[in-house]
Amino acid sequence: MIEDFYALTPEVVLRAVEAAGVPCTGLCYALNSLENRVYELEREDRSRVVAKFYRPGRWRREAIEDEHRFLFDLRDAEVPVAAPLSFGDGSTLYEVIEGAMWCALFPKVGGRAPEELTPEQLRRLGMLLARVHNVGAARAAPHRRRFDAEAWGLESLSVLTRSPRLAPTLRGALTAVTERLLAHTAGWFDDAAMHRVHGDCHLGNLLWGAEGAFFLDFDDMMVGPAVQDVWLLTPGRDAEAEAQRAVLVSAYEGFRAFDRESLKTVEALRALRYLHYAAWVTRRYDDPAFRAAFPAYGTDPYFIELISDLEEQLLRLGGTMPAQHAAAAPPEAPAKASISVREVSVEGDAFLPVMMVRDEVFLEELQCGEDTVSDRRDRACRHLLARMPNGEVAGVLRVEPGPALSLLAVLPHLRRRGVARALIAAACALDDAPSARAPAP
């Protein structure tokens, strides 16, 4: 079944959607998504929709219906969201593979992902998030996961320590720091109010359109504490981030009460996200798209950095490490990695991450034409791909003959972190390097 998911093509997608009672013109192209498979389609009336094929084995039908119910509740409360559309039979889910893979249609929406939030935007977001949570608290989601810090952490640890890619010499250090973190924060969420929340509420899932901000992709919705969405919208941990969080929370409290004591759990939630993210990549690494997107995964430096990040979180939370595990990296281990940039071929799977970044930035965020992200000049150019220290794809740059720079794109949630600077520096270091001038449009 998962092989069918990996083998989805525009032709298969069009057949499935038309079999569900939605005639299409034949226009169909993939959008940037790793967890699920997402395609933009044109219906016979020339309107555009987005078809989302849910990854087999992740959610049961009832859990997906909980997601859709939350979106309908938000829409009915006049909270701006992209609620699912109906197929020919009136349902919002079409069973592509019996009991295993489902498809849903959503309206195509436009907007820009904010690079940096102004105080006014933060206030508006605080009010919007409070409205989302008011709706979330009004109904149960019986088939969605309820947040449990210890269970989430232990499940992630189990996935990671079973991975053959984690060296035995690092397994003990990862286990020790995770168990210390969970023991140190035990009981911190016992009295937290739990209700439906977005669950993955970072700026990459936020768009700003003509009528203001709205959230996308409720695929990770859970029954959890409000602070989970709050900290992801203001993820920094310096004085500026704390000030932003204060503005957001103050506006939130104009529409809904917020437990300010819960802000003390932000660093614990950050540590859990480190674990959860690494376990997510581990679970999905047989997917060809993940292998292309996370080439550094499975190396010793990858896991050394994860352990180091978790140790830092433990110390920030006031915990301590046992002496024998206090330094996960051996003395000869390399220093913490920086942004990496490498040249990639335009042929085959190596070019997929480049197209993923272009699609998200130029098609989804900037609403450019499709010919912007893919034109006949690609084969005559050189292409640079930047990754964060954890292997996450961050940005791309094209070096044209002449030479000149074009199609510089950095994913919204990774901007202002030196990615563009690293790409331009790498381009200038190439043979026949271009001058360090502004990239061509």
N, C-alpha and C positions, 0 to 999 in steps of 0.2 A: 504493500500500500504506500509506504513512504517513497518507494521508487517511482510510483505514479506521480507523486507530489514533485519530486525532483525533475521529472520529465515533462512538466507542464510547459506548453508552448502556446503562442498566440492562437494557433489553429485549434488546439485542444480547449483552450479557454473559450473561444468563440462558440465551439460546438456545445459546450456545457451550458453556457449562458442562454443560447438560443433554445436548447432542449428544455430549459426552465421557463420558456415562454417569453423571452425578451429578444425580439429580432434586432440584429445589428447590421451595420453597413460593411463590416470587415476591417475597419480601422481598430487596431489593438496593439498596444505596446506596454512593456513592463515598466513599473515604477519601482523606486528604491524601497526594498523591504527585505529583511533577512529572516525574521521569524515566520512570517506568512508569505504568500505570493500575491502580489497586488498588480492589477492591470487597469489601464485606462481604455475604455471602449466607447465607441460611438453608436448610439441607437439609431433606428431607421428615421426617427424624427430629427436627427442631427444633434440631439442633446448628448452630452458626455456624462458617463458614469464611471465609477471605480468598482471593479470586481475584486473581492478579497477572498482568497482561497485559504481556509484555515489549515494549519499544519496538522496532519493526522497524529493522533495519540496525545495531543496536548489538552484539549478540552472535549468534554462530552457535550452533546447537543444542548442539554439543559443549562450548562454553564455559559454557552454562547448566547442562549436565550436570555439569561440574566444580564449579559452585556447589552443586548438589544433593548431589553425592558428599561434599563437605566437610561439609555439614550432617548427612548420615547418619553420617559418621565421628565427628562430635562427639556425636551422639545415642548412638551405640553405645559411646562412651567415657563416657557418663553426664554429659556437659557439657550444661547446659540451653540448648536452642535450639528454635526452631520449624522442624522438618524438614518437607519437602513431603509432601503426602498423595498417594495413588494415585488415578488415575481408574479407570473401569470396566475398562479393559484392563490394569491393573496398572502403567502407566507414570506418571511424574510430570510429563510435558509433553504438552499437547494442541496440535496444530498447527491454529491458527485460520485462518491464511493460509499456504498451502503454501510452505515454505522461507523464510518472512518473519516471521510473528508467532506466538508461542507463549504458552500460558497454563499457569499452575501454581496448585495449591491449597495453602494452608497452614492449620494450625489457628489459630483465633482465640485470642490470648493476652492476658491482662490484667496490669496493673502500672502503676507510677507512674514517670515520668521524674524522676530526682533533680535538684533545683535546685542543690544544693551538696553536695559529697561530704565526709562526716566522715572522720576518720582511720581509723576502723574500716571504713567502706565502701571506702576506698582500699585497705586491706589485703586485703579480700575480693576486690576487683576485680583486684588484682595477682595473687592466686592463681588466679582464674578465667582471666585472660588468659594466664598461663603454661600452663594446661591446654589452652586453645584452640591455643596455638602448639606444644605437644607433639604434639597431633593433626595440626596443619598440617604439621609437619616429617616426618610419617610416610608421606606419599604425595605424589606429584607432581601438578601440575595443568597438563598439557601444552597445554591450549587457552586458558589464562589468560595475561594479560600479565605479563611479568617486569619488575620495576621497573628503570628506566634513567633516571637524573636528566636527562642531557643530551637523550635522545630525547624524554622527556616535556616538557621545557622548550621544545625547538625546535618540537615539534608544536604546542604551545599558542601559541607566538609566530607560527607560520605561519597558524594559524586567525585570530588576532587581526589580523595585518597585512593579511590578505586581505579583512577585513570592510569594506564600504563605509561603515560607521558610525564607523570610526576616522579622524579628520581627518588628512590628509597631514602637517599641521604637528606632529602628535604621534607619527606612525609612527616617525620617526627616534629620538626619545627612548625609546620603548618598546623598540625593537630594541637600542639601545645598552645600556640597563641590563640587559636579559635576557641579552645576549651576555656582558656583564661578569660577571654572576652565575654563569653556566654555566662560564665560563673560570676564575673564582676557586675554584669548588667542584669542578672536574674531578678525577676520581679518588677523591673522598671516599667513594664507596660501592663501590669496586672489590673490596675484601676482605670486604664485609659478607655474612654468612650470609643466604641467601634461602630462604624457604619460604612456604607458604600463610598469609596473614594476612587479617584482616577487610578492611582497606584504607580503610574510612570509619568508623572506630571512635570517633565523637564521642558526646557524652552524649545527643544526639537519637536515637541508635540503641541506647540502653540503657534497659531497664526494670527496675524493682525490684518483684518479685512476692512472694507469700507464702513461696516457697522461696528467695528471694534474687535476685541479679542475673542477667540474661541478655541477650545481644546479639540485635538484630534486623537484618534487611536486609543480607545478605551479597552483594548485587548487585555491589558494587565490589571483591569479593575479588580479590587479586592474589598473585603470588609476589614477596614483598618482604621488607625488613628488619623485625625485631620493633619497632624504635623508631618505625616509622610508626604502629602502633596505640597505643604508649605515649604519644606526645606528643599525639595527638588526644584522649585521655582526660584529659590534664592540659595544656590548650593555652596557658595563660597564660605570661608570661615575666618576672614579677616574683618577688620572694623567696618569696612565699607559694606560687606555682605550682611553683617549684623544690623547695620543701619537700614539696608534695604528690607531685611526681614521685618524690622520694626514697623516700617511704613506699610508693608503688605498686611501685617497682622492687625495694625490699628484700623485699616480700612475694612478688613474682614470682620472685625468686632462691631462695625456699624450694622451688620446684617445677621451675625451669628456669634454666639459666645465662643471664645477660644481659650483653652487651658494653656496659659503662658508657661506653666511649669513643664509642659511637654517639650519646650524648646531645649531643655537640658538633655533630651535624648537624641538630638540631631547627630552627634558624633557616633553614637551607637548605631543609628540607622545608616550612617555613611559606611561603617564597617560591615554591616550586613549586606549592603549593596555591593561592596567590593567582592564579598564571598559569592553572593548570588550571581553577579555578572560573570565571574570566572567559571562557576558551575554551569551557567547557561551556555557558554562557549564550549565547555567540555561535553555537555550533552549533545550539542548540535554539530560537533566537529566532523562527523561523517558526511554532512551536507556539503557538496562542492562549493556552494556560495560562501560558507563559513571558512573553508580552507583558503579561499582566495582573499577573504576580508581580514583574516587573522593569521598571517604567516608566522608571526613570532610566537604564537601560542604553543605550549608544550616544551619550550626550551627552558633550560635552567634559569636564565635571566628573567624570563616571564614569571616563574614561580617565586624566585628570590624577591622580585619587586612586590609581588602580592604579599608575601610574608612580611616584608619590610613595612608596607603600608598598614597591615593589620597590627604590627607591633607599635607603629606610631599612633594608631587609633587607641590602642590599649593604654599607652602612656598618657595620651590626652585625656582619657577618661579617669585617670588616677589609679590605674592598675599597674602591676609589675609583672615582669617575665622571670621565670626561674633562670638562674645563671647559666645552666647548660644549654638553654635555648635562646639566650638574649640576643645573639647575632646570627640570624638565619644564614647569611652569606658567609662562606668560608673566607679566610683572609685574602686569598688570591682572586676572589670574585670581582668582577668588574663593577665600577661605580654605576649608580642608577642611570639608566639609559635616558637619552634625550629624544627629541623628535627625529625620526629617521626619514630620509628621502631617497628613493631609488628610481631608476629609469625602468619603465615597463614596456613590453611589446604591445603593439596594436592588435596582434593576433591572439586568438584563443581566450581562455579564462583569465589570463593575467590582466586583460583590459576591462574585465567586469567591474572592479571597484572604481575605475575611472568613470565609467558610465553611470554608476550608482550615485557618485558625488555630483556629477553634472546634472543628472535628472532631478535630484533633490534641490539643488541651488537654482539652476536655470529654468527648469520646467515648473516645479512645484512652488518655489519661493518667488522667483522673479517673473513667472508666467511668460517666459520667452517662447518662441516657436521651436518646434522639434528640430529644425535644421540648425539651431544654435548649438545643440549638444552633439550632433553627429553630422559631419559634412565630409566632402571628398578630400579635404586637405589632411585628415588625420593620418593617412598612410605615408604622407611625405614629411611628417613632423616627428619630433621626439616628445615623449610623455613622461612626466614626473609624478610620482605618487608619494604623499607624505602620510606617515603613521605616527600615532602617539606612542609613548614608551610601552604601553600594554598591548601594542599591535593594532589598535583600533584605527581604521581608515579615517583620515582627517581632512585631506585636501588634495587638489590636483593642479597641474600647470602644463600647458602645451608650449613647446619651443618650436617655432616655425623657421623654415629656411630664411636666411637673410642676414642675421637671425633676428627674431622678434618673439615676444612672449604674448600668449593669448589664453583665453579660457581659464583664468585663475579662479578657483572656487575652493572655499573652505566651508565645511559643514557648520551650520549656525551655532550649535552648542559647543564648538571647539574654537570659536573665534577669540581674538585678543589673547592668544596663548603662544604666539610666535610661529604659527604654521605657515602663513604667507611669507614671512621673512625667511624661513628655512627653505621654502620652495624656490624663491627668487635667488637666494644664495647658491643653491644647488644648480640652478640653471646657469648662473654666471660662471660656475666652475666647470661646466661641460666643455669639451673640445669645441672650437668655433663658437665660444660663448657669446651671448648677446650682451650689449651694454646694459647696465642696471638702470633701465628707464621704466616708465610706467607701462604695465601690460597693455597690449592692444585690446580693444573692446571685443 
